[in-house]
Amino acid sequence: MHIAKSDLRQQFHDLRRLVKLSNGALEITFGREREKIIDLFEEICGARLTYNYIRIGGVMADSPEGWEVKVRKFVKDMYGRIDEYDTLLTYNPIFMDRTKEIGKMSQEMAVAWGITGPNLRATGFKADVRKDDPYGLYPKVKFDIPVGKQGDCWERYCVRVQEMRESLKIIEQALDAIQPGETMGKIPKTFRVPAGEGYGHLEAPRGDLGFYIVSDGSPSPYRMHIRAPSFINLQVLQVLLKEWKVSDVIAILGSIDIVLGEVDR
């Protein structure tokens, strides 16, 4: 079976987005469902942690027979699981006492520090690269951008939970849009980018992930810089943590949801 590369890339991307969003929202309770997603990744590309499936011009290989059926079943089950965890945790009095009104970030603070992703949207600032500078299949699929109001730990969590539901909607639409086609376009083995500079970005689970490249016309970039959202988001902690108790640091840091691999580089 041949799968159009753009639809398959979209499914893989939003399944991976579910895993990353779960780290910031439901890491303790989401282990069972995260393993199911990783099983799907292993089946399609052979890796459970470091995926090398999406390539320039397409994807590594076609999906195995029956893979899409398994994805549809997972999506159907996952709607119920999110509702289950939402009921269990979101309005739990203990959880709300430890997160609501804690680590509040205003829109002005978020913009001044270059915050993006769920941390920015939790303040009520509606910004998302998938809508503001659309790419891939995003212009063709319908989904909402969840936002909060006061940017505290609880609303950062709530935004991520709702974004998981939106990712499920996107995966369903990508599954419905699959048409026969090639999984890889015809591209040269070596890229020789014309001299100049360029910037491209996408909406990663933790925010705006950007790539700035300067070319001198040779096969290798003259300069390249990666705008990693975790590295940017981490810096606001120096003002966000002021006047809070040590016990609140865990909730605030967890709700900012950094990945040290993006920071320590």
C-alpha positions as CSV (number, residue, x, y, z in Angstrom):
1,M,0.0,0.0,0.0
2,H,1.3,3.4,-0.9
3,I,0.6,6.4,1.3
4,A,0.8,10.1,0.3
5,K,3.8,11.4,2.1
6,S,2.2,14.6,3.5
7,D,-0.7,12.7,5.2
8,L,1.6,10.2,6.7
9,R,4.0,12.9,8.0
10,Q,1.1,14.7,9.6
11,Q,-0.1,11.5,11.5
12,F,3.4,10.9,12.7
13,H,4.0,14.5,13.7
14,D,0.8,14.8,15.8
15,L,1.3,11.4,17.4
16,R,4.7,12.6,18.5
17,R,3.1,15.9,19.6
18,L,0.7,13.8,21.9
19,V,3.7,12.2,23.6
20,K,5.5,15.6,24.2
21,L,2.3,17.3,25.4
22,S,1.7,14.5,27.9
23,N,5.1,15.2,29.4
24,G,3.9,18.6,30.5
25,A,0.4,17.7,31.4
26,L,-0.2,14.1,32.4
27,E,3.2,12.5,32.8
28,I,2.4,10.5,35.9
29,T,-0.8,9.0,34.6
30,F,-0.2,9.0,30.9
31,G,2.4,6.2,30.8
32,R,0.0,3.5,29.5
33,E,-1.1,5.5,26.5
34,R,2.3,6.9,25.7
35,E,3.6,3.3,25.4
36,K,0.9,2.6,22.9
37,I,2.0,5.6,20.8
38,I,5.7,4.5,21.0
39,D,4.6,1.0,19.9
40,L,3.1,2.6,16.8
41,F,6.4,4.4,16.2
42,E,8.4,1.3,16.6
43,E,6.2,-0.6,14.1
44,I,6.5,2.1,11.4
45,C,10.2,3.1,11.8
46,G,11.9,0.6,14.2
47,A,12.7,3.1,16.9
48,R,11.0,3.9,20.2
49,L,13.0,7.0,21.3
50,T,15.1,8.6,18.6
51,Y,12.9,8.6,15.5
52,N,14.4,9.2,12.0
53,Y,11.2,8.6,10.0
54,I,10.4,12.1,8.6
55,R,12.9,13.0,5.9
56,I,13.4,15.9,3.5
57,G,11.0,15.2,0.7
58,G,8.8,12.7,2.5
59,V,9.1,9.8,4.9
60,M,11.5,6.9,5.4
61,A,9.1,4.1,4.2
62,D,5.5,3.2,3.7
63,S,3.4,2.2,6.7
64,P,3.1,-1.5,7.4
65,E,-0.2,-3.2,6.5
66,G,-2.9,-2.4,9.2
67,W,-1.0,0.4,10.8
68,E,-3.6,3.0,10.0
69,V,-6.3,0.7,11.5
70,K,-4.3,0.6,14.8
71,V,-3.9,4.4,14.7
72,R,-7.7,4.9,14.3
73,K,-8.4,2.5,17.2
74,F,-5.8,4.4,19.4
75,V,-7.4,7.7,18.6
76,K,-10.9,6.4,19.4
77,D,-9.7,5.0,22.8
78,M,-7.6,8.1,23.5
79,Y,-10.5,10.5,23.5
80,G,-12.0,8.5,26.4
81,R,-8.6,8.2,28.2
82,I,-8.1,12.0,28.2
83,D,-11.6,12.5,29.6
84,E,-10.9,9.9,32.3
85,Y,-7.7,11.7,33.3
86,D,-9.4,15.0,33.0
87,T,-12.1,13.9,35.5
88,L,-9.5,12.4,37.8
89,L,-7.1,15.3,38.0
90,T,-8.2,18.6,36.6
91,Y,-10.6,19.7,39.3
92,N,-9.1,17.6,42.1
93,P,-9.0,20.0,45.1
94,I,-5.4,19.0,46.0
95,F,-4.2,19.4,42.5
96,M,-5.9,22.8,42.2
97,D,-4.5,24.0,45.5
98,R,-0.9,23.2,44.3
99,T,-1.3,24.7,40.8
100,K,-4.1,27.4,40.6
101,E,-2.8,31.0,41.1
102,I,0.7,29.6,41.3
103,G,3.5,30.9,39.0
104,K,1.3,33.4,37.2
105,M,2.7,34.8,34.0
106,S,1.1,37.9,32.3
107,Q,0.9,38.4,28.6
108,E,3.4,41.2,28.8
109,M,5.9,39.1,30.7
110,A,5.5,36.2,28.2
111,V,6.0,38.4,25.2
112,A,9.0,40.3,26.8
113,W,10.8,37.0,27.4
114,G,10.0,35.5,24.0
115,I,7.8,32.7,25.4
116,T,5.9,30.6,22.9
117,G,3.7,27.5,22.7
118,P,1.3,26.4,25.5
119,N,3.1,28.7,28.0
120,L,2.2,31.7,26.0
121,R,-1.3,30.6,25.1
122,A,-2.1,30.0,28.8
123,T,-1.8,33.8,29.3
124,G,-4.6,34.4,26.8
125,F,-2.3,35.3,24.0
126,K,-3.5,33.4,20.9
127,A,-0.4,32.7,18.8
128,D,0.4,29.4,17.0
129,V,2.7,29.0,14.0
130,R,0.3,26.4,12.5
131,K,-2.3,29.2,12.2
132,D,-0.1,32.3,11.8
133,D,2.4,30.9,9.3
134,P,0.8,27.6,8.2
135,Y,2.8,24.7,6.7
136,G,2.2,21.1,5.8
137,L,-1.4,20.0,6.0
138,Y,-2.4,22.5,8.7
139,P,-4.1,24.9,6.2
140,K,-6.4,22.0,5.2
141,V,-7.4,20.7,8.6
142,K,-9.7,22.1,11.2
143,F,-8.6,22.6,14.7
144,D,-8.8,25.1,17.5
145,I,-6.1,26.9,19.5
146,P,-6.9,26.6,23.2
147,V,-6.0,29.6,25.4
148,G,-6.1,30.4,29.1
149,K,-6.7,33.7,30.9
150,Q,-4.2,34.2,33.7
151,G,-1.2,32.0,32.8
152,D,-0.8,30.1,36.1
153,C,0.4,26.5,36.5
154,W,-3.1,25.1,36.3
155,E,-4.0,26.9,33.0
156,R,-0.7,25.8,31.4
157,Y,-1.8,22.3,32.3
158,C,-5.3,22.8,31.0
159,V,-4.1,24.2,27.6
160,R,-1.9,21.2,27.1
161,V,-4.8,18.8,27.8
162,Q,-7.0,20.5,25.4
163,E,-4.2,20.6,22.7
164,M,-4.1,16.8,23.0
165,R,-7.7,16.6,22.0
166,E,-7.0,18.9,19.1
167,S,-4.1,16.7,18.0
168,L,-6.5,13.7,17.9
169,K,-8.8,15.7,15.6
170,I,-5.9,16.5,13.3
171,I,-4.8,12.8,13.2
172,E,-8.4,11.7,12.3
173,Q,-8.5,14.2,9.4
174,A,-5.1,13.1,8.1
175,L,-6.3,9.5,8.2
176,D,-9.3,10.5,6.2
177,A,-7.3,12.4,3.7
178,I,-4.9,9.5,2.8
179,Q,-4.6,8.9,-0.9
180,P,-2.4,6.6,-2.9
181,G,0.9,8.2,-3.7
182,E,4.7,8.1,-3.2
183,T,6.2,8.2,0.2
184,M,9.4,10.1,-1.0
185,G,9.8,12.8,-3.5
186,K,12.7,12.9,-6.0
187,I,15.4,15.0,-4.4
188,P,19.2,15.4,-5.0
189,K,21.6,13.5,-2.8
190,T,23.5,16.8,-2.1
191,F,21.8,20.1,-1.5
192,R,23.6,23.3,-2.7
193,V,21.6,26.1,-1.3
194,P,22.0,29.5,-3.1
195,A,24.0,32.1,-1.3
196,G,21.9,34.1,1.2
197,E,20.0,33.6,4.4
198,G,16.7,32.0,5.4
199,Y,14.5,31.3,8.4
200,G,12.0,28.6,8.8
201,H,9.9,27.6,11.9
202,L,7.2,25.3,13.1
203,E,5.0,24.8,16.1
204,A,6.7,22.2,18.2
205,P,4.9,20.9,21.3
206,R,6.9,23.3,23.6
207,G,6.7,26.3,21.3
208,D,8.1,28.0,18.2
209,L,11.1,25.9,16.9
210,G,13.1,27.9,14.4
211,F,16.1,27.4,12.1
212,Y,18.2,30.3,10.8
213,I,20.6,29.4,8.0
214,V,23.2,31.5,6.2
215,S,24.6,29.9,3.0
216,D,27.7,30.8,1.0
217,G,26.6,28.6,-1.9
218,S,28.5,25.5,-0.8
219,P,26.8,22.2,0.3
220,S,27.4,23.0,4.0
221,P,25.8,26.0,5.7
222,Y,28.1,29.0,6.5
223,R,26.2,29.5,9.8
224,M,23.2,27.9,11.4
225,H,21.3,28.7,14.6
226,I,18.4,26.8,16.1
227,R,15.8,28.6,18.2
228,A,14.9,26.0,20.7
229,P,11.7,26.8,22.7
230,S,12.8,25.1,25.9
231,F,16.0,27.2,26.0
232,I,13.9,30.4,25.6
233,N,11.1,29.4,28.0
234,L,13.5,28.4,30.8
235,Q,14.9,31.9,31.1
236,V,11.6,33.3,32.5
237,L,12.0,31.3,35.7
238,Q,14.4,33.9,37.1
239,V,11.4,36.2,37.5
240,L,8.6,33.7,37.6
241,L,10.0,32.0,40.8
242,K,10.4,35.1,42.8
243,E,8.5,35.2,46.1
244,W,7.2,31.7,45.8
245,K,7.9,28.9,48.2
246,V,10.5,26.2,47.5
247,S,7.7,23.6,47.3
248,D,6.0,25.6,44.5
249,V,9.2,25.5,42.4
250,I,8.4,21.9,41.3
251,A,5.0,22.8,40.0
252,I,6.2,26.0,38.2
253,L,9.2,24.2,36.6
254,G,7.0,21.3,35.6
255,S,4.4,23.5,34.1
256,I,7.0,25.3,32.0
257,D,7.9,21.9,30.7
258,I,11.5,22.1,29.5
259,V,13.7,19.4,27.8
260,L,17.3,19.6,29.0
261,G,18.5,18.3,25.6
262,E,17.3,21.6,24.1
263,V,18.8,23.7,26.9
264,D,22.2,22.0,27.6
265,R,23.8,22.3,24.2
